[in-house]
Amino acid sequence: MSLVITTTALAAASAAAVFLGALMFFRYRKKKKVQARYRPPTVLSDRVGEKDPAIPRLLHRIWIGPRVFPPYKDLRWIRSFDTVNSDFTTVVWKDPDVKKLIDNRFPEFAGVYHGYRLNIQRADLARYLVLYEYGGMYADLDMSAVRPVRELIDQNQGKRFFCFVEIVLDPERAREIGEGESIRAKGKEMGLNEIPEDTERIASYAFCCTPHHPVMLGILQEVVKRAVLPVRRQYDVFYTTGPDLFTSVIQRCKNGHDDLAVIEKIRADGFLVHQGSATWKTFVNFGFR
């Protein structure tokens, strides 16, 4: 009897090992296909200083941290975005690439970048620097695509900066956030904002623009102002580099820049959807150090 049990157990273990091996190989092949499609930033060497009047067909991704790109968790969304927007050249920026960009083009941001407590803050700043220098589109890895972004751009001739409404807050909820988050009070003391928070929050998980757009310059200038604030809570990331900062600048600029398009959420969802895997919130890949 024990021999039968042992043989059965060994057969089950062998079948499980075969299944896991096949699954790992399947995942490996999927990751390799994405890796083969993405190019390092060296393909952009001939675009330095370029002032394109149109939004370049470039899709930038940022990957800060020790893990291998791409993460399997977001792979199906990455592939959907790349497939639907296949006319874009896809580029992935890793730690050495971002540091080289800062050294060569933005040395004044070196102290800010390296001084951040969190990798997610560095990833936020990296996307702003990359889009300012090269233009194109940035999208988080947990974005999935519904329709080509090029359709949206073509439908809005004359627009040179596109951003998307993430959520519209109830005024009372905005007031609670504005008065409840201590970093906003510190920001107000510095003259950076007024409480409450903006009710119409603009997403920083996807946007596109022409190179050297003045709105993107305004975002970079705001980054420097807020870099002195300490980060102790999750919302502090939103405020110092994320959607709070992004929203503040967009709301400030939207009436003074005719080429700025703020796409309402119901329309934006027809082109791209934020799945919200929020890996950085686990503090594993983008965490405290």
N, C-alpha and C positions, 0 to 999 in steps of 0.2 A: 504493500500500500504506500509506504513512504517513498519507494522508488517511482511509483506512478505520479505521486504528488510532486516530487522533485522534477521529474521530466516535464510535467505540465507547467510548472512554474518557470522552468528554463525556456520552454517554448513561448510562454507569454512574455517573458523578459526579452527574448530575441525579437519577437514581433514588435514589441514597443520600441526597441532600439532601432529597428529598420524604419518604423514609422517616423520616429524623431529625426533620424538621419535624412530621410526623404524630405521632411518638413524644413529642416535646416538648409538643405541643398536648394529647395524651392525658394526660400527666402533669400539665400545667397545670390541666386540668379536674378531675382527681381532687383536687388540692390545694385548688382553689377550693371544692369541695363540703365538704371538711373545714373550711376556714376559715369557710364560711357557717354551719356547725353550731356552732362554738365561739364562746362569748361572752366579752367582756372582763369583768374582775372588777367593773365598775360595776353589773352586774346583781345583785350581792350587797349593795348599799348599804343595803337595808332589813333586812339580817340582822346588822348590827353589834351586838354585845353579846347576841345571841340565845342562849338556853340551852335548846336543843332536847333533850328527853329521849330522842329517837330519832335514829338516824344520818340526817342529811339526804341527799336524793337529789341530791348534787352530785358531779361527777367533776372533779377538779382536775388540770391538767397544768402543768408548769413548763418554760419555754423561755428559758434564759439564754444569751445569745450573739448574734453579729451576723447569723446566717443567718435566712432567712425561715421562719416556722412554716407548715405542718409539714414535717419532713424527708421527702423522697420515700422514702428507705431504709426508714423505719418505717411508711410510709403504710398498707400492707395490714393491719398489726397495729392501728394506730390505728382504722382503719375497722371492723375486727372487734370491737374492744372497745366502740366507740360503738354499733354495731348491736345487739350482744347485750345491752348495758345502756342501751337507748334510753330508759328511764324516768328516767335521770339527766340533769340539766342539766350540760352540759359547759362548762368554764371553762378558759381558758389564761392563765397568769400570765407576763408578759414582764418584762424588766428594769425598765422604769419603774413597772410595777404593783407589783412586789415592793418597790422603793424607797419608793413611796408608802405601802404597808402598814406598812413599818418606821417611816417618819416619823410616821405618824398613830397607830399602835397599839402599836408596839414600839420606841420610840426608844432603849431601853437595849441593843438588839441592833445598833444602827447601826455601832458600832466593830468588833464581831465580824464582821458581814457584809462590810463594806468592807475589813477587815483580812486577809481570807483571800487566800492566794496563788493559788488555783484557782477558776475559775468553777463547777466541779462541787461544791465545798464550799458555794458560795453557793446553788446549786440544792438541795443537801441541806437546808440551813437553811431555805430558802424553803418547802419542802414541810411542814416541821414547824410553822412559823409559821402557814401558811395553814390547816392542819388543826386547829391549836389554836384559831384564831379562828373558823372557820366550820364545822368538822366536814365530814363527807362522806367521799369516798374519794379517795386519791391513787394514781396508777399511772404508772410510767415509760412512755415512748412505745413501747418495744419489748415491751410486754405484749400478748398476744393473749387473747381471751376464748373460753371454751368454753360456759359457762352463766351466766345472770344472777347477779350478786353478791347481788342482793336475795333470791334463794332461800336463800343461805347465812345471811344476816342473819335471815331469817324462821325458819329452822330452829334458831336459837340465841337464842330470846327471852330478854331480860334482859341480853344482852351488849352492851356499849357501845364496845368497842375490839376490832377484829379485826386480827390479824397472821398471817403465814404462815412456816412453816419453809422455809428456802431449801435447806439441806443439813445432813446429820448427819455430822460428821467422826469418823474413827477417833481414839480417844484418843491414840494415838502421834502422829498428824498434828497434832492440836490442840496437843500438847506442843511439837512442832517449831516451829509457828507462834508459840506463846506465848513460847518462849525464843529464837527466831530473829529476831523483829522487834524492832528496837531501841526503837521508839516505845512498845512495851508495857512494856519495862523502865523507861522514863522515866515512864510512867503509873503504874506500881507505886510508884515513889518518891514520887509525888504522892498515893498512896492511892486511885487510881481503879479499880484492878482487881487480880486475882491471876492469876499465870501458872499453868497454861496457859490458852489460849483456850477459851471455851465450845464443847463438842462439838456442841451443837444451835444452829446459826446461824440467826437470824431475819432474814428479808428486809426491807430498807427500800425495795424497789422497788414495793411495793404494800401499803397498809394503809387501814383506815377507822375512824372514831371519831365520837363526839358532840363538839360544841364544848366547849372548855375542860376536856377530860378530864384528870384528874390524872396519868395515865401520860404523856400528851403533854407536860405541864408538866415532868415528870421528865426527859424527853428534852431539852427546851430548857435545863434547868438543867445537864445533863451537857455539852451543847454548849459552854456558857460555860466550864466547867472545862477542857475539852480544847482550847479555842481558843488557848491559850498555847503549845501544842506545835508545833514546826516541821514542815513537810511537805516531805519530800525524795523519798519513794518512793511507789509506788502504794498500798501497804498503809497508809501514813500517812493517806490519804484515808478508807479504811475505818474507821480508828481515831478520827479527829477528828470526822467527820460522818456516816459511812456505816454499813454493817451491823454493824461491831464495836461502835460506840457504841449503835446501836439494840438490838442483842442484849443488851448488858450491862444496859441499863435494863429491858428486857422480862423477862429472867431474874430480875432483882432484884424486879420487881413482881408476877410472875405468881401468887405464892402469897398476896399481900395484897390483890388486887383481884378480887373475884368476877365482875365484869363484863368481865374481860379474857379473850378467847378466842385461844389460839394454835393455829392450824389446821395439822395435820400435812401434810407435803408431798404424800403420796399422795392425800389428800382435796382439798388446795388445787389440785392439777393438774387436778381435775375441773371447776374454775371458771375458772382463769386460768393462763397459762403465760408464763414469762419467756424470751423468745427470745434475750436476751443479745447484742444488737448492740454494746454497750459502746463507743459512739462517743466517750465522754469519754476513754477510755484512749489514743486516738490523740493527745491533747493538741492537737487542731485546734479543736474547738468549746468545750471546757471546759479548755483547757490553761494552762500557765504563762504569766505575763505579767510 
